[in-house]
Amino acid sequence: MKKLDENAMAARLAQDIPDGAYVNLGIGLPNKVAHFVPEGREVMYHTENGLLGVGGAPAAGEEDPELIDASKNLVTMLPGAALFDHPLAFSMMRGNHLGIAVLGAYQVAENGDLANWATLEQSFPPAVGGAMDLVAGVPQIFVLMRHTARDGSPKLLKQCSYPLTGAGVVTRVYTDLCVLEVTPEGFRLVELAPGNSLEEVQAVTEARILA
């Protein structure tokens, strides 16, 4: 199978973010989406540590160590950006002021259940972060994730085995193999990564994929 790299995954998701959207980017892979705003669109990216209007990475020599996103990556600010404290950042997340949140995941179930804050194998208490606030207060949840775990086991399941972040909250899933819509009937195929077949992707997916 042909797998997209992380930049290609992020760029593909960015194509589905509409002009003028207000979007939160979760830590890790989702942060890459900010680098791929399609030409002609304006998107205001939000980070829970207090910035609305996140830009791309700074040029060499222009880094500001106090300007970081929730993943502690150095970022820039777009024209019109605003800085604020954590309470206001979380009020934006909880209060339905953002249109989309892009999150990573350990598991996603066919009914849209999301597990992205803890696994059963962790030997230390994990940090919940803002994920539970986002899934409760943002109407569209896009998940950006690898299609399978490092051992090759499926991450798109009939039912999550890890503790849930939110029940029935996921709108779409973007992986290195395909794009899936969450529907009342389950996962429905939107697009295959170039070079892949539905049969190949289904073979590494526990839940059924509807064509």
VMD Tcl script that draws the C-alpha trace (Angstrom):
set ca {
  {0.00 0.00 0.00}
  {1.05 3.58 -0.61}
  {1.14 5.72 2.53}
  {1.06 9.50 2.60}
  {3.75 11.22 4.64}
  {2.82 13.59 7.44}
  {3.00 16.72 5.30}
  {0.77 15.21 2.63}
  {-1.74 14.12 5.29}
  {-1.85 17.62 6.76}
  {-2.14 19.25 3.33}
  {-5.03 16.97 2.38}
  {-6.97 17.86 5.52}
  {-6.30 21.57 4.97}
  {-8.14 21.34 1.65}
  {-11.39 20.71 3.57}
  {-11.12 23.73 5.89}
  {-13.30 26.50 4.42}
  {-12.31 30.10 3.94}
  {-12.87 32.19 7.06}
  {-12.93 29.23 9.45}
  {-11.80 29.40 13.08}
  {-9.92 26.19 13.84}
  {-8.16 24.67 16.84}
  {-5.15 22.48 16.13}
  {-4.31 19.74 18.61}
  {-0.78 18.84 19.64}
  {1.50 16.78 17.43}
  {0.59 15.98 13.84}
  {-2.44 18.34 13.70}
  {-0.12 21.33 14.17}
  {1.25 20.72 10.67}
  {-2.09 21.72 9.13}
  {-1.30 25.40 9.77}
  {1.45 25.25 7.13}
  {-0.91 24.28 4.30}
  {-3.64 26.91 4.02}
  {-4.86 26.71 0.39}
  {-4.14 29.75 -1.75}
  {-6.89 32.34 -1.60}
  {-8.22 31.25 1.79}
  {-7.91 32.90 5.18}
  {-8.09 30.59 8.18}
  {-7.66 31.66 11.80}
  {-5.94 28.93 13.76}
  {-6.40 28.80 17.53}
  {-4.07 27.27 20.10}
  {-5.24 26.57 23.62}
  {-2.21 28.21 25.23}
  {-3.51 31.63 24.15}
  {-3.15 32.61 20.50}
  {-5.72 33.15 17.74}
  {-4.08 33.66 14.35}
  {-1.30 31.06 14.40}
  {1.02 31.32 11.43}
  {3.69 28.98 10.13}
  {7.14 28.33 11.54}
  {9.41 31.39 11.75}
  {12.28 31.91 9.34}
  {15.78 31.22 10.60}
  {16.93 34.06 12.82}
  {13.39 35.36 13.40}
  {12.38 32.95 16.16}
  {10.69 34.33 19.26}
  {11.08 31.83 22.14}
  {7.96 33.22 23.82}
  {5.77 32.62 20.76}
  {4.84 28.92 20.79}
  {1.81 26.72 20.17}
  {0.34 24.05 22.47}
  {3.00 21.59 21.27}
  {5.74 24.08 22.27}
  {6.66 24.56 18.60}
  {7.88 28.00 17.58}
  {5.23 29.79 15.51}
  {4.46 33.17 13.97}
  {1.37 35.38 14.21}
  {-0.82 36.30 11.25}
  {-2.05 39.89 10.75}
  {-4.94 40.48 13.13}
  {-3.79 37.80 15.59}
  {-4.64 38.11 19.28}
  {-2.95 36.90 22.47}
  {-4.88 36.01 25.63}
  {-4.77 33.86 28.75}
  {-5.74 30.21 29.21}
  {-9.21 30.90 30.67}
  {-10.20 32.88 27.59}
  {-8.65 30.28 25.28}
  {-10.71 27.55 26.91}
  {-13.84 29.70 26.90}
  {-13.48 29.91 23.12}
  {-13.21 26.11 22.97}
  {-16.08 25.35 25.32}
  {-18.39 28.11 24.15}
  {-18.94 27.02 20.52}
  {-16.81 29.89 19.19}
  {-14.66 27.65 16.97}
  {-15.93 25.83 13.90}
  {-13.48 22.93 13.62}
  {-10.97 21.14 15.85}
  {-8.23 18.96 14.36}
  {-7.11 16.27 16.78}
  {-4.92 13.20 16.81}
  {-6.22 9.85 18.04}
  {-5.24 6.49 19.39}
  {-8.55 5.01 18.24}
  {-11.74 6.05 16.44}
  {-14.88 3.90 16.39}
  {-17.30 3.62 13.48}
  {-19.93 5.58 15.44}
  {-17.55 8.52 15.91}
  {-16.30 7.71 19.41}
  {-12.85 9.21 20.00}
  {-10.07 7.89 22.24}
  {-7.03 10.17 22.24}
  {-5.92 10.87 25.79}
  {-5.02 7.53 27.40}
  {-4.14 3.95 26.53}
  {-4.37 0.84 28.66}
  {-0.60 0.34 28.40}
  {0.51 3.63 29.97}
  {2.26 3.27 33.31}
  {1.87 6.95 34.26}
  {-1.21 9.18 34.60}
  {-1.76 10.86 31.21}
  {-2.66 14.51 30.74}
  {-6.14 15.15 29.35}
  {-5.22 18.59 28.01}
  {-7.97 20.43 26.16}
  {-9.30 17.54 24.06}
  {-12.39 16.93 26.17}
  {-13.23 20.63 26.12}
  {-12.84 20.70 22.34}
  {-15.07 17.71 21.60}
  {-17.74 19.16 23.90}
  {-17.66 22.68 22.48}
  {-16.64 22.46 18.80}
  {-19.23 21.23 16.26}
  {-16.85 19.55 13.79}
  {-14.03 17.26 14.87}
  {-11.50 16.25 12.20}
  {-9.10 13.50 13.23}
  {-5.62 13.31 11.66}
  {-3.91 10.01 12.42}
  {-1.94 7.06 11.12}
  {-4.30 4.34 9.90}
  {-2.66 1.62 12.00}
  {-0.66 1.43 15.22}
  {3.10 0.82 15.18}
  {2.52 -2.93 15.49}
  {0.18 -2.86 12.50}
  {-3.01 -3.28 14.52}
  {-6.13 -1.34 13.42}
  {-6.95 2.04 14.95}
  {-10.32 2.39 13.17}
  {-12.53 0.05 15.12}
  {-16.05 -1.21 15.66}
  {-15.70 -0.07 19.28}
  {-12.88 1.74 21.09}
  {-11.04 -0.24 23.76}
  {-9.25 2.79 25.23}
  {-10.91 5.37 27.53}
  {-13.07 7.76 25.51}
  {-12.38 11.44 25.05}
  {-15.87 11.91 23.64}
  {-18.75 9.74 22.42}
  {-19.95 10.11 18.84}
  {-18.00 13.32 18.24}
  {-15.83 12.66 15.16}
  {-16.91 14.15 11.83}
  {-14.12 12.97 9.53}
  {-10.94 10.88 9.76}
  {-7.86 11.65 7.66}
  {-5.21 8.93 7.61}
  {-2.13 8.06 5.58}
  {-4.31 5.66 3.55}
  {-7.66 7.37 3.06}
  {-10.28 9.92 4.12}
  {-13.41 8.65 5.86}
  {-16.69 10.35 6.78}
  {-18.45 9.25 9.97}
  {-22.11 8.58 9.15}
  {-25.01 6.99 11.05}
  {-24.22 3.80 9.10}
  {-20.51 3.87 9.94}
  {-17.33 4.89 8.10}
  {-17.99 5.96 4.50}
  {-15.11 6.30 2.06}
  {-14.47 9.82 0.80}
  {-11.11 9.30 -0.88}
  {-8.30 6.78 -1.13}
  {-4.67 7.87 -1.04}
  {-3.20 7.49 -4.55}
  {-2.17 3.93 -5.33}
  {-4.44 2.22 -2.79}
  {-7.52 0.07 -3.24}
  {-10.52 -0.16 -0.94}
  {-9.80 -3.85 -0.43}
  {-6.27 -3.12 0.78}
  {-7.43 -0.43 3.20}
  {-10.30 -2.56 4.48}
  {-7.81 -5.34 5.30}
  {-6.15 -3.09 7.92}
  {-9.42 -1.64 9.25}
  {-11.50 -3.48 11.84}
  {-14.68 -1.53 11.15}
  {-16.44 -1.87 7.81}
  {-15.81 0.87 5.24}
  {-18.82 1.76 3.13}
  {-18.10 2.71 -0.48}
}
mol new
graphics top color blue
foreach p $ca { graphics top sphere $p radius 0.5 }
foreach p [lrange $ca 0 end-1] q [lrange $ca 1 end] { graphics top cylinder $p $q radius 0.2 }
display resetview
